[in-house]
Amino acid sequence: MELTGLIFYIVSILIAGGIYAVLCLALNVQWGMGGLFNAGIAGFFAVGAYASAIVTTAVSSKHLGGFGLPIPFGLAAAMIVAGITGWVVAKICVRLKSDYLAMASVGIAEILRLVIVNESWLTNGSLGIAGVPRPFGNLVQGREADLVYLAVVWACVIGVYILCQRLYVSPWGRTLRAIRDNEDSARAAGKDVDWFRLQTFVIGCAIMGLAGGLSAHYFKFLSPSATEPLLVTFLVWVMLMAGGSGNNKGAIVGAIVIWFIWSATEIFTSQLPPEWITRSSYIRMLLVGLLLQFVLQKFRSGLIPEKSPKIRSD
């Protein structure tokens, strides 16, 4: 029984790690490739999570929708709604530079969070949305369902990785990195910098929406607490920096390594005296921050640094 419990504990880490890997790949498109400092990841993650939950849950008088559609429709809706939200945000903010874009995206994420909490007709407010289905939920139950969902999540990770890798090596990706490295030179070469940035922001937000949808179907319940900036924004930035900004493989490795360490620190903090357990989240954040300092001192560009693809001479 202890071995079985350990195996399924690892399965749960790999499921959550896979969802974080999708988030890291999305952020890598925006920051690693495009140099866009998005500090509002939690907002787009939440939009995707609630969109997928509303589309796939049964009819309910407590929140909007309850359309009972298949899960692929929910995940597609998560990407579309998050992408549209990202387009609206990008039209307003994408011309801002680095730290100003970060401040604007934080504010917009907070606006989205307040909408989720206060618009009960839309999201059932702080009570959340229950009964979010899982793939093949009618066929498998219990621990077998976790194994099935592990396969679903990592199939999505592989699909998103292939997409991001194709974008990275494409002429579009080379143009984007040129804009990231020297915007003035890219403008002088005739590139529409604002248009490329808008595309980058929208693609990243759509993938973040997919991660939100996967999270909603994993936990089968969705509330505003599931979209806390500490767990969704701060941790994802740590993962990408540790793994290697600009490298899609590094994004996945960083997500798995940091999430494993974050989960292990929960075991450590649970052994603390009762008066310290209430502060455990801050202690864990401190430990992860110290780890990030160590990694960046030993590996300045992350565990798997960016390596530009070779350009074929023919």
N, C-alpha and C positions, 0 to 999 in steps of 0.2 A: 504494500500500500504506500510506503514511503517513497519507493522508486517511482510508482505511478504518479504520485503527487508531484514529485520533482520533474518528471517528464512533462506533465501538463502545465507546471509553472513555467518551464522553458517555452512551451507552446504559446502561453499567454504573452510572454516577453517578445517572442518572435512576431506575434500578431500585432501588438502595439508598436514594436519596432518597425514592422513593415509599413504601418500607417504613417509613422514619423518619417520613414524613408521617402514616401510619396511627398510629404510636406517639404523635406529637404531638397528633393529634386525640383519642386516648384520654386523654392527660394533660390536655388542655384540658377534657374533660368533668369530670374529677376536680378539677383545680385551678382552671382558668379559670372554670368554671361553679359548682362546688360548694365551692371553697376547701379541698379535701382535699390535704394535703401527702404525696403518695405518693413515697417515696424508694426503693421496692423494685420499680421497673419491671422490672429485669432478671429478677426471680423469676417474674413472670407472663408475661413474654416467653418465658422458658425453658420454663415449663409448656406454653404453647401450641405451641412449636417441637417439643418431644418428643412431645406428644400427636399432632400431625399426622404426625410421622415414624413413630411406632409404628403408627398406623392404616393408613398407605399403603405401607409397605415390604413386601417379600416376607418369607415365613416365615424366621425365623432363630432359632437356638438361643442366640444371644448376648444377646438382650434380649427383653423382654416383647412379645408381640403378633406383629407382622409379618403383619397381616391382609390386606394387598394390596388395600385398598379404593380406590375412585376418590378423586382429590384433593379434590373438593368435600366428601366425607365427612370427610377429614382436617382441612380448615380448619374445618368445623363442629364437629368434636371438639375442636379447639384452642380455639375460643371457649367451648364448653360447659365443658371442664375448667378453663380459666383463670377463667371466671365463677364456677364452683363454689368454686374455691380462693379467689377474691376474696370470695365470700360468707362463707366460714369465717373469713377474716382480718377482714372487716368486723364480724362478730358479736363478735369479741374486741376490736378496736382502734378502731372508727369513732367511739366516744365521746371518744377522746383529742383533745386540742387540738393544732393545728399542729405544733410542733417535737416533741412527744411522739409524735404519729402518725408523723412522719418517722423517729424513732429506732426505733419498733416495726416499721415497714415495712422498714427496712434489715435489722433482725434476722431478720425472716421471710424476706426474700429470700436471706439467707445460709443459713438453714436449708434452703430449697429447693435452693440450689446444692450444699450438702453431701449432700443426698439424691441429687441427680443424679450426683455424683462417686462416692459410696460404694455405692449400690445397683446393683451390676452386673447383677443379674438383671432390673432394670427398664430401665436405660438403657445398658448395656454400659460404665458407668463412664467413665473418662478416655479410653477408646478410641473412644467415640462410636458413632454409628449411620451406616452408609454405605448407599449405594444409594437415597437418598430421591428419588422420581420428580419430574419436572416435568410441568406440563400439556402435553398433546399431544406427549409425549416420543417416542412411536412414529412420529410423522409428520414432525417436524422435528428437526434436529441442528445442532450447531455454533452459528455466529453467528445463523442464522435463529431458533434456539430462544430466543436472548436477546431478539430483537425480539418474539416471541410472548409471552415472559414480561413484557416491558415493558408490553404491552397488558393482560395479566392484572392486574399490580400496580396500574396506574393505573385500571383498572376498579374494583378494590377501593377505591382512594383516593376515587374519585368517589362510590361507594356509601356509604362511611363518612361522607364529607363531607355528603351529602344527609341521612343519618340524624342526624348531629350538629347540622346546621343546623335540621332540623325540631324536634329536642329543644330547641334554644336559643330558638326563637320561640314554643314551645308554653307553655301555662299551667304545665306541669311545670317548664320551664326558668326561667320568671319566678319561680316559687316558690323554685327552687334558688338563684337569684341573690339573692333576698331573704334567704335563710338565710345565704348567704355574706357579705352586706354587714352584716346585723344579726340575729344569731341570736336575741337576746332578743325583738326585735319580732316575728319570725316565730313564736316560741313563744307570745307573747301573742295573736297572731292565730289560734291554734289549729292551727298546722301541726305535724305529727309530724316533727320535725327529724331524729331518729335514723333513721327509716324512709326519708326522702328521701336521707340520706347513704349508707345501705346500698345503695339502688338505684343511686346515682351511682357508688359504688365498684365494684359488680359490673359495671355497663355498661362502665366504663373498663377493668377487668381483662379482660373478654371481648374488647374490641377490641385490647388489647395481645396477647392470645393469638393473634388473627388475624395480627397483624404477625409474631409468632414463627413461625407456620406458613408464612407467605410467605417468611420468611428461610430456613427449613429447606429448602423446595423450590427456592429460588434456588441455594443453595450445593451442594445434593445430598449434603451430609455435615453431620453435627451432632455437636459435641463441647462440653464445658463452656466451652472458650475462646471460643465464639461468643456467650456470654451475659455477658461481662465488664461489670461496672457502669460502667467508664469509658466504654465505647462505647454502652451501652444506657440507663443511667440519667443520668449526668452530661451526656452530649451531648444527650439529649432535652430536659432542662431548659433547657440553653443555647438550643436551637432554639426552644422555646416562648417563652422570655423575649425573645429577639431578634425573633421574628416578631410577637408580640403576644398576651399571655395574655388569654383570654376571647373571642378572635376566631378562628373556624375557618379563614378564609382566611389569617390571620396565621400559624396553626400550620403550614399547608402551605408558605407562602412561607419561613418560618423554617427548616423542615426542609431545603428545597432549597438555600437560600443557605448555611447553616452546613455542610451536608454537602459542598457544592462547595468551600468554603474548607478544610474538614478534609482533603479529598482533595488539594487543591492544596498544602497544607502537607507532604503526604507527598513530593511531588516536591522541595520545598525542602529538607526534612530529609535526603533521600537524597544530597544534594550535600555534606553535612557530613563532616568527618574521621571515620575509622572509630571512634575512641574516643567520638565524640558520637552516632553512629548508634544505639548501644544505649540511649541516653536519648531517642530521638526522640519516643516517645509522650508524654513529659512536656513536651518542648519544644512539641509540637503543642498540648497542653492549655493551656500558657501562652499561646501565640499566640491560641487561641480565646477564652481568658479575657480577654485584652487587647481583642480585638475586641468581646466582649460589653460591656465597660466603655465602649468608644467608642460603640457603638450605643445603650446605655441613657442616656448623657449627651446624645446628640443627639436620640434618640427615647425619651422616658422611659417610654412605654407600649408600646414595640416598633415595628417597621416599619409594622404595620397595627393600630392600637390598637382596643380594644373599643368598639363603638358599639351602644348598646341599640336594639332594634327599635322602630319607631313603633307605638303602640297605637291601633288603629282606634277612632274615636269612635262608629261606628255599631254 
